[in-house]
Amino acid sequence: MLQSVSLIASNAAFVFPAYWALRQKAFAEWVLYTSSGISSGLYHACDVGIWCALSLHVLQFMDFWLSFMAVVNTFVYLATIDETSKRAIHMVAAILTALMAETRTTRSSNVVLVIAIGATGLFAGWLIEFFTHYRRFSFSAELFLNLVHRWQTFKGWFHNLVKTLVRRFQWFFVLAGFVALSMAAISWSLESTESYWFWHSVWHVSIYMGSFFFLCSKVNAIECENQGSTSRDYQLTRQDSLSRCEDPQANA
């Protein structure tokens, strides 16, 4: 009874990332975390013989697939890109993780593959954001090609990139997220027939808390800074416009 309760009740940790996603109005992430927690609870309830809402195979697939998607989706959430690009990355991740959940579901290498897919999605998001940013400022092709030969320009760009990354995240939560993710990977590898109920319960708590910490690490101050700079530019333009309008009257 203790083992059954532990396997089912440990899924309640999904409430933490689901609540934070709902608070940030990230509704897609909220649906994913909530569905993952519920499907995992239903799977383990069926696995221990309490009640089966669907067939055991379907519930097992939903449990692992949504867990994989929760990890990948958390990484992609950290990239500040448009929804169209996010949907494309999510579709690719959904196909890959579904194949992983259907074939050799419980192999330990799946954890490494899921983290690699999530990190690749985050890197792709940063690349999209980078090229969108420079396209917005209309840099010439000649400047881009000569960038390698301009050390000062490259040094300034790298400094701004590091400063942006430092400001974008609360690094205490990033560290806590990696600790929780490492704990999830360790618990997955330590699972055995005798200790499955304990380590898999730890996996549930670790994977959801890791997602929660990573969600908390993202700072939305970038948008506020962009809005502030836009507002300042508008005020300067307005003052300049007013001064031009007032000059003819002064001269008259």
MOLINHU-V263390 format. One record per residue. RES is the residue in three letters. SS is DSSP state (@ for helix, = for strand, . for the rest). PSI is psi in whole degrees, 0 to 359 (none if undefined). OMEGA is omega in degrees with one decimal (999 if undefined). Layout:
# MOLINHU-V263390
RES	SS	PSI	OMEGA
RES	SS	PSI	OMEGA
This chain:
# MOLINHU-V263390
MET	.	319	178.2
LEU	@	317	179.7
GLN	@	319	179.6
SER	@	315	179.7
VAL	@	320	-179.8
SER	@	314	-179.1
LEU	@	323	-177.5
ILE	@	311	-174.2
ALA	@	334	-179.4
SER	@	341	177.8
ASN	@	348	177.8
ALA	@	346	177.7
ALA	@	346	177.8
PHE	@	340	-178.2
VAL	@	325	-176.6
PHE	@	303	177.5
PRO	@	327	179.7
ALA	@	318	179.0
TYR	@	316	-178.8
TRP	@	320	178.0
ALA	@	318	178.9
LEU	@	322	179.0
ARG	@	325	178.8
GLN	.	6	-178.3
LYS	.	29	173.7
ALA	.	79	-169.3
PHE	@	325	178.5
ALA	@	317	178.3
GLU	@	322	178.6
TRP	@	316	178.3
VAL	@	319	-177.6
LEU	@	311	-178.9
TYR	@	319	179.7
THR	@	315	179.4
SER	@	322	179.8
SER	@	315	-179.5
GLY	@	318	-178.9
ILE	@	315	-178.6
SER	@	324	178.0
SER	@	319	177.1
GLY	@	319	178.6
LEU	@	322	179.5
TYR	@	313	-177.6
HIS	@	331	174.4
ALA	@	322	177.2
CYS	@	323	-176.6
ASP	@	326	-179.9
VAL	.	2	173.6
GLY	.	19	179.4
ILE	.	304	-178.9
TRP	.	138	-179.3
CYS	.	111	177.3
ALA	.	325	177.0
LEU	.	185	178.1
SER	.	153	-177.2
LEU	@	322	-179.2
HIS	@	316	179.8
VAL	@	316	-179.8
LEU	@	322	177.2
GLN	@	317	178.1
PHE	@	314	-179.5
MET	@	322	179.9
ASP	@	307	-176.4
PHE	@	318	-177.3
TRP	@	313	-179.2
LEU	@	328	174.5
SER	@	315	177.1
PHE	@	316	-179.1
MET	@	326	178.8
ALA	@	320	178.9
VAL	@	310	-179.0
VAL	@	316	-177.7
ASN	@	326	178.7
THR	@	317	177.7
PHE	@	315	-177.9
VAL	@	327	179.4
TYR	@	331	-177.3
LEU	.	345	178.2
ALA	.	132	-179.5
THR	.	85	-179.7
ILE	.	169	-178.1
ASP	.	162	-175.6
GLU	@	329	179.2
THR	@	315	178.9
SER	@	321	178.6
LYS	@	319	179.8
ARG	@	321	178.8
ALA	@	316	179.1
ILE	@	320	179.5
HIS	@	322	-179.5
MET	@	316	177.8
VAL	@	316	179.8
ALA	@	322	-179.9
ALA	@	318	179.8
ILE	@	314	-177.9
LEU	@	315	-178.8
THR	@	329	176.2
ALA	@	319	176.4
LEU	@	321	178.9
MET	@	321	-179.0
ALA	@	336	-177.0
GLU	@	332	-176.7
THR	.	119	178.5
ARG	.	64	-170.9
THR	.	317	-168.7
THR	.	9	-179.0
ARG	.	144	-174.8
SER	.	331	-178.4
SER	@	344	179.0
ASN	@	325	179.6
VAL	@	315	178.7
VAL	@	319	179.9
LEU	@	320	179.7
VAL	@	315	177.8
ILE	@	321	178.8
ALA	@	319	178.1
ILE	@	317	178.5
GLY	@	316	178.7
ALA	@	322	177.0
THR	@	319	176.5
GLY	@	319	177.6
LEU	@	317	179.2
PHE	@	318	177.4
ALA	@	321	177.3
GLY	@	319	178.0
TRP	@	322	177.4
LEU	@	316	178.2
ILE	@	316	179.5
GLU	@	320	-178.9
PHE	@	310	-178.0
PHE	@	328	175.5
THR	@	320	-179.7
HIS	@	314	-177.6
TYR	@	331	175.4
ARG	@	328	180.0
ARG	@	328	-179.5
PHE	.	3	171.2
SER	.	54	173.8
PHE	.	140	-178.8
SER	.	156	179.2
ALA	@	326	-179.5
GLU	@	319	178.5
LEU	@	321	-179.7
PHE	@	319	-179.1
LEU	@	328	-178.6
ASN	.	8	-176.1
LEU	@	324	-178.9
VAL	@	328	-176.2
HIS	@	359	-179.8
ARG	.	90	-173.4
TRP	@	319	-178.0
GLN	@	321	178.6
THR	@	316	179.3
PHE	@	321	179.8
LYS	@	317	178.0
GLY	@	320	178.0
TRP	@	317	-179.7
PHE	@	320	178.6
HIS	@	317	178.6
ASN	@	324	178.9
LEU	@	314	179.1
VAL	@	318	-179.7
LYS	@	323	178.0
THR	@	316	179.5
LEU	@	321	179.5
VAL	@	319	-178.1
ARG	@	336	-173.8
ARG	@	334	-174.6
PHE	=	150	167.8
GLN	.	106	-164.6
TRP	@	340	173.9
PHE	@	317	179.3
PHE	@	327	176.1
VAL	@	315	178.5
LEU	@	316	178.5
ALA	@	323	178.3
GLY	@	318	178.8
PHE	@	325	176.2
VAL	@	314	179.1
ALA	@	321	179.3
LEU	@	322	176.6
SER	@	321	178.1
MET	@	322	177.9
ALA	@	317	179.1
ALA	@	320	179.3
ILE	@	315	-179.0
SER	@	324	177.4
TRP	@	317	-177.1
SER	@	337	-177.7
LEU	.	358	-178.2
GLU	.	137	174.7
SER	.	177	-177.9
THR	.	319	-177.0
GLU	.	321	-174.2
SER	.	13	-176.1
TYR	@	314	-175.1
TRP	@	324	-177.8
PHE	@	308	-174.7
TRP	@	329	177.6
HIS	@	329	172.9
SER	@	320	175.5
VAL	@	322	176.6
TRP	@	315	179.7
HIS	@	308	-177.1
VAL	@	317	-176.3
SER	@	317	-174.8
ILE	@	323	178.6
TYR	@	322	178.0
MET	@	325	174.9
GLY	@	317	176.8
SER	@	319	179.3
PHE	@	314	-179.6
PHE	@	319	179.3
PHE	@	322	176.6
LEU	@	320	179.6
CYS	@	337	-175.3
SER	@	340	-176.1
LYS	=	128	-179.6
VAL	.	133	179.4
ASN	.	15	-177.3
ALA	@	340	-179.0
ILE	@	317	-179.4
GLU	@	321	179.2
CYS	@	322	178.5
GLU	@	320	178.6
ASN	@	320	178.3
GLN	@	322	179.3
GLY	@	319	179.0
SER	@	323	177.4
THR	@	320	179.7
SER	@	320	178.8
ARG	@	319	177.6
ASP	@	320	-179.9
TYR	@	319	-179.9
GLN	@	318	177.9
LEU	@	318	178.8
THR	@	320	-179.4
ARG	@	319	178.3
GLN	@	319	178.6
ASP	@	321	179.6
SER	@	319	179.7
LEU	@	321	179.5
SER	@	324	178.5
ARG	@	326	179.2
CYS	@	329	-177.0
GLU	@	335	-177.5
ASP	@	313	179.5
PRO	@	325	179.7
GLN	@	322	178.5
ALA	@	320	-179.5
ASN	@	326	179.9
ALA	.	none	999
